[in-house]
């Protein structure tokens, strides 16, 4: 129970730090904490839920919390569109702070499991190389890499970086001359 309390305290500390860096009023921060962040969090949870009945219940709760976005006479209606977009973006970012621990590494673990299935022991350097390839080189259909999605910043081409920074390997030994 203490670990759960610590996790929740850490989450709200992260949210407070994130909101301190934004120029939101006190009312807007309350709106974020009470309605928008929980609403978007439930929306993210509903996407991952496999049980249809629970998924529908979670989506209904999320829609109820986020209903203030579309209301013309609601809490958010008096805020200008740029500020509203900023509030929504911040709420989504804060909702992403609190994730199931395995969700962010599930794809990576699946890749390692596939590679490890045929080879019983991968060296540390091989694991590091596989991690770099997974994070920087492998792309989804939308042409994004895990590093791009995580850091929200472009990175250089892995192959070009290797060609510019690595020496060519030495010529292989002549095995016929050594055998004689």
N, C-alpha and C positions, 0 to 999 in steps of 0.2 A: 504494500500500500504506500509506503514511503517513496518508492521509486516512481509510482504514478503521480504522486503529489509533486515530486521534484521535476518530472517531465512537464507537467502542466505549468508549473511556475516558470520553467525555462521557456516554454512556448510564449507565455504572456510577457516575459521579459524581452524576448525577441520582437514581439509585436510592438511593445512600447518603444523600443529602440528604433524600429522602422518608422513608427509614426512621429517620433521626435524629429526625424530628419525631413519630414514633410511639413508644409505650411498649412495644416488643417486646424480649424478652430476646435474648441472644446466640444461643441455640439457635434461636429463632424466626426471627431474621434469616438464619441459615444455611439453615434450611428454606425460607424465601422465595427466597433467591438460588439454591439448588441444585435445587429441585423446582418450587415454585409459579410463580415468574415465568417460567422457561423453558416450563413446561407450558402456561400461559395464552397465552404468545406464540405457541407452535406451534399452539394452538387457533385464534388469530386468523389466522395464516398459512394454515391449512387452509381456512378459510372463503373466502379469496380465491383459492385455487389452482384452476385450471381443469382441469388434467390429473388424471383420476380416479385413476390409479395412484399418482401422487405425493401426491395429497390423502389417500388412504387410508393411505399410509405415515406421513405427517405426523400424521394423527389417531391412529394407533396409538402413535406416540412420545409425543404429548401425553397420551393416556389412561394410558400407563405412568407418566409423571411425576406426573400428577394422581391416580393410584390411591390415594395415601395419604389423600385426603380421605374416601373412603367406608369405609376399613378401620376395624374396631372395635378392633384391637390394633396399629394403626400409629403412626407418629410423631406424628400430629395428634390421636389419640384422647384423650390426657390433657388437652387444652386445652378450656376451657369454650366453649359455643356462640357467645357474643358475641365472644370473642377469635378463634375460628375464622373467623367472618364478617368480622371486621376484617382478618385475615390474607389471606383470599381477595380482599377488596376492594382492599387495598393491592397485592397481586400483580397484579391486573388493571390497576390504574392504572399500575404500573411497566412492565408489558408493553406498554402503549400508548405509553410514551416512545419506544420504538424502532420506528418505522414507516417504510415506504417513503416517500420524500420526496413522491411525487406523490399518495399516497392521500388526504391531508387536503385537497388542493385540486382533486381530480379533478372533482367536481361543479361547482365554481365555474368551472373552465376550460371545461367543456362548455357552461355557460350563456354565457360570453363568446364562445365559438366560434360558437354559434348567432346571437348578436346581431351579431357582427362579420362574419358571412358576407354579410349584405346591405348593410352599411355598412362602407366601407373604412377609415375612421379615426374612432375614438371619442375625444372630448375627455377630458381627465383628469377633469373634473368629472362627465361622464357615466359614466365608469368607476367613480368613487367612489360615485355615486348607485346604480348597478347593484349594487355590492358591498354597500351598506347594505341595499338591498331584498332581495338574496339571503340575507344573514346574519340579518336581523331580521324580515322579513315573510313570506317563502315558507316554508310549513310542509309537513311530511311527512304521511302518513296517520295517524301516531300523534300529530299535533298539536304537534310540536316543530320548532323552527327550528335552523339550524346554530349560532347564538350560544348558544341554550339548551343544546344538546348539548355544545358546547365548554366553556363556562364553568360548566355545571351550576348555573345561577342564572337566576331569572326576570328578564325585562326588560319594559319598558313597551310599550304599543301604539304602533307607528310612526305610524299615522294620527293618533291623539290627540296625540302629541308634535308632529307637524307643524302641526296645527290650533292648538295652544296657543302655538307659538313662532314661527310665520311670519306675516308681514303678508300681507294680501290683495293680489293683483297689481293694478296700476293699470288703469283702464279702457283699452280699446284706442283708438287714434287714430281719428278720424272720417276715413276715406279720401276720402269724397265732398267734404268741405269743403276738404281739401288739394288735390284735383284741380282745383277751381274757382279 
